[in-house]
Amino acid sequence: MKDLLVQLEDLPDEILMYIFKKLSNDEVLYSLTDVNQRLNRIVHDTIFTRYLCLLEYCADDNSTYPLPDPILDRLCSKILPAIGHQIESLFLERTSIKRVLHATNYPHLVDLGLCNFHFEDAMSLFFDQNPLAHIFKNQISSLFISFGTGNNSFPLESIYSLIFSLILANFTNLRCLKFNSSLSFNDTTTFHVPDETTISSTLLELHVSVADMTDCMCMLDGRFDQLRVFYITVYSSLPRSLNFEHGQKLLPNLRIFSFCCKEKINNFDESIVPLLRRMLNLEELDLNIIVKSNEKFIDGDTLKKDIIIYMPRLYKFTFNICSTIDHRNQTNFQLNKHIEKTFKYFSNNQIITCIDHFQEEGYSQCHIYSYPYKLKVYKNITNNFRGGLFTSVTQVSLYDERPFEHEFFLQIQKSFPFLKELTIKNRKAQNNKQYIKSNNDNQVLSIIEYHKLTRLDLTNTHDDYVELFLFDTKMSLPNNLHLCVDYQILERVTYYFTRYISRNNCEKLAALYCYPVDRIDERVQNYFPLTCIHRAVDFVISK
């Protein structure tokens, strides 16, 4: 350590600043504060003290953890009191919130992040008698809050509603609120917007996830009349109520609107189109929706005629729209080239179109999206997938009535280099499997490597795909994989747990979730001795 300090002392301030900026601010402060006067002066520069994230983040499951106690002890007792007057942004994990906020004064704190928040934390923080109330009321202009489950005796949707109301009542200078806006897709506990008493005349930017379309309409009924930026995720397309007192009120202040609905929308013309037409001065629009149509797919002509011409200031329009039509409503099947032609006047983005007809299921779907693709999720990819590079996508589902061959999985690997969660739904046997085996041609195939995969769902697949991922030598999976699989298929592909040759990926499994059994057979435990065996009900993957 002494030699290292001598070497550091030989470097000019500019080089030291450049090196330290490669580290997180809390690491710099914890490691170098009070080493000597020169390093103190450098690390107490506002570059390292203006923004502090005092938590650890796990990218694999988007979870947060508190800093180790020794680090937190030193920060609260020695470091924060010396730099509290310089801090403008703080991101905290629930177990350290009170301790850090009470460690010193923060006269310039304007940006606050509270991660893994619980109901009890809200009740103790967001009341007037709390000594921190003056900071909330007068200083905080930007608040990020995400929730952990906790041990709550009340329904979570009621808790979220109450906390939302408490925030708006206590943070009276709030300009930007990000309220649990990153819930996982399979989260069934949702948030309802409180009654009309929840009003904010200062809020300019809001990111929120809500239960249904009624909540979305409530957000835009006038209670946030100054809103400029609005990002909303809706979990149910069906409204609780069709009676909106301010349902036709114009929204002239809104400039950026992002709308995502997790459920299929049956009344696009009656719900989404009228909502968007109220946004007269919108400049940026993002739509992520699935629509059930009666006669015609949503295409470029539909978007222009129903939406775009009503937004004269719109200069950025991104979308990911999948529309479906039941075959009983189809008189003729549209071709992809016809859909492509409807986007000839869309010059700002590259538009990708793809049509699939599913004869067994009795419906057709048309997927249109602007490229480059910015979402984390890409659903229901078929053999008609157009390819491309999708660096933002971490969750993929595959579905088709035609088999997926080796080349298709290789294309998925190349298109989604950061894929973490994969779901496969395909009941068709692979056509080329027996041909490859009979011609001993397996050695010429490229190895498929899913380096970052952490969750794999094979509960609705043919035996061939379970065998491919577990035993094929051309399929390479990472260690610590969590696999969910149909128990009967697992029995067959493992030859009733006696197949011990070429167990390529079996030994890499960190966890195995069997469906639909309630009790795990001893044979499974013996076959996967180093794997944690669970029931499928415990399997977590974003859908």
Beta strands, then each sheet from edge to edge (+ up, - down):
strand 1: 51-54
strand 2: 56-58
strand 3: 63-65
strand 4: 89-93
strand 5: 111-117
strand 6: 142-147
strand 7: 176-179
strand 8: 205-212
strand 9: 229-236
strand 10: 256-265
strand 11: 284-293
strand 12: 316-326
strand 13: 350-358
strand 14: 363-371
strand 15: 377-381
strand 16: 395-399
strand 17: 421-426
strand 18: 448-449
strand 19: 455-461
strand 20: 475-476
strand 21: 481-486
strand 22: 509-515
strand 23: 532-535
sheet 1: 1+ 4+ 5+ 6+ 7+ 8+ 9+ 10+ 11+ 12+ 14- 13+
sheet 2: 2+ 3-
sheet 3: 15+ 16+ 17+ 19+ 21+ 22+ 23+
sheet 4: 18+ 20+
end
